Amino acid sequence: MSDKVEKTPIEAFGSPDIKEMPPAAKRHRKNRGVPPPAMFDIDALPGSSNLTVLEAAAIIRRTPGALEQWRRDPNHLLKWRYVDGRPLYRVDALRDYLAG
């Protein structure tokens, strides 16, 4: 009998345990789900206010990915504009979209 302990190929190479991996090595994944309901009242905001993608998605109860797809269609009913390279949605545009 041999006192040798046989290891699987993965154990033999000393693969790192998932718990021991540094945080930078973990792959960051976007949360693509529907955000929680908005914590503010859209009717209390002035019409000229700008909202981020997550805020707009929370109000209309869609995913940020859906808004991203809609931005690819220039004729979509929900209007947006880019400020410093980021898409922003005006409150009055969201109200019009929800009303129509």
C-alpha positions, 0 to 999 in steps of 0.5 A, a space after each residue: 500500500 502506498 501512503 501517497 494521497 492522490 489529488 485531483 488535477 485541480 487540487 494538484 495545481 493549487 487552484 485558488 478557492 473562490 473565497 480566497 480570490 481578491 476582490 479585483 479578480 471577481 467579475 463585476 456584473 451589472 444589475 439588470 433587474 427592475 430597480 425598486 420603486 422611486 423614493 420620491 414623488 414625480 409630481 412634486 418635481 419641477 418639469 425641468 428636472 433631469 433624472 438618471 437612467 436608474 431614477 427614470 427606470 424606477 419611475 416607469 418600472 422598466 429595466 435600465 437595459 430596456 431604456 438603453 434599447 429604447 435610446 437606440 430608436 430615435 423615434 421612441 416616445 420617451 425622450 432623453 438627452 445626453 449631458 456630459 455623455 450620460 443620458 438624462 430624462 426630463 421629468 416632463 418627458 416622463 410624465 408625457 410618456 406615462 400619460 400616453 
